[in-house]
Amino acid sequence: MHVLIQQLVNGLSLGGIYALIALGYTMVYGIIELINFAHGDVYTFGTFTSLAVLTGLGVSGEVHGPLLVGIVLLTIAAAMLTCGALGVLIELLAYRRLRNAPRLAPLITAIGVSFILENVMQLWHGPSPIPFPQFVPNPSTTFGLVTISAKQVLVIVLALAMMVALQLFIYNTKIGKAMRATAQDRDAAQLMGINVNTTILVTFLVGSALAGVAGFVSGVYYGTTWFFNGFEAGLKAFTAAVLGGIGNILGAMLGGFLIGLIEAMATQYVPQGAQWSNVVVFSVLVLVLIFRPSGLLGESLPEKV
């Protein structure tokens, strides 16, 4: 039983990272029905940005006290701003002119943008994995035979905090109301005076900023990064968004945590689980698409025209 509970904790911490990435997927799809495959690479760019900030500050070992809080907040802010700006740039240069094009065109463009970002990051830090400074103390607490580390708590708390902040933003601000209106009917929203271009731009800004947070958390949690990290993480986050109900913020969070739990359980209980965990995760995606295409919390809606 203690092994099961330990894997539940591991799965929730892993799922927190997937959930943060999935929020960006689900926001963009909810507004313009685009699967932004470059989003996983924006997440990796957030890790690289965090690494650059920490290197610039001369951080190489554990930091304690108020200085730790300041470094964490500064690094998260830098990752959010940089990734948010990158998301805006991608929307302006790659997606805006293709907004009314056949759906295959922006999809192929998204894959192309993904390749561009991966190669830029490879030129930046090389083709090999690089270490991420382990500056956050990682004490652990043991409850019986179950161990919970500070990094696991950090991932889960940050993911939940970002979800709550995003919900408040979407439902309690003017731009959030505009985003919901644009998601329901873009043409009607424009007729009511909503600047659709600005709304979509803010959607990319917010979604990419959340990917930046995920990038920072990933670096702290794993202690390493690689230019190709975003490929697999992006696919799993997309799976999480589909599982929860793409276009639904709560669904993206639920899907992220569920995918983390499924991966952790598969690693533990499936023979040679480390090699088969991806098979299990993507088999879940296939089953969801077959039996409940709208996802766990999604609604079956008529196709937008």
C-alpha angles and dihedrals in degrees: 000000000000090000090054092050091046090053090048089057092045091048094050092051091048091045091053090067092047090048093054091051092044091057090066092048093050095045094053093044092048091056105037103006092240123143098218101206090178089067093087090056090050085058090053089047087057090057091049091048091050089050091051092051093048091047090049090052091050094241112160107141141031118313125200140194127009091339089064092053091049093050093047093049093045093049094047091048091050092048092048094048095045095045091043090054090047091052091050091049091051092050093048098045104031112023111027097073090047096052094109096032123109110287094249092064098062090040092057089043090054090054089049092051088050091056091047093052092046092053093046090053091046089055089046099053106005132248098290129084112265129206121253116217110261095217098142113087110238110204115167133215122212122212105188103306095339119098123202118189128207091243091057090052090047092054095048095044094047092048092051092044092052091048092052091046091050092049090051090048094049097046103032107041134071094238089048090055089049090052092052091047092049090049091054098046122349096193094048090048090053091050089053091058101263114145098231095188092055091045093053090046091054089048091057090044094053096040093049091046089056088051087055090056089050089051092054093046091048092054092050093045100045099029092222142063139197134192091243096051093102095062098068096030090050093051091050092047090050088051088051092051091050092045093052095040116278110245091033116103096201088045091055091053093046091047092049094053092044093052090049090051093047091050093048093048093046091051091052104038107026113083107257085006096173089064095041102042093092090050090054093047095050092042085060088054091053092049092049092050090050101044104024111015092173092059131233097301099019126107127226103244131176114262115266117243 
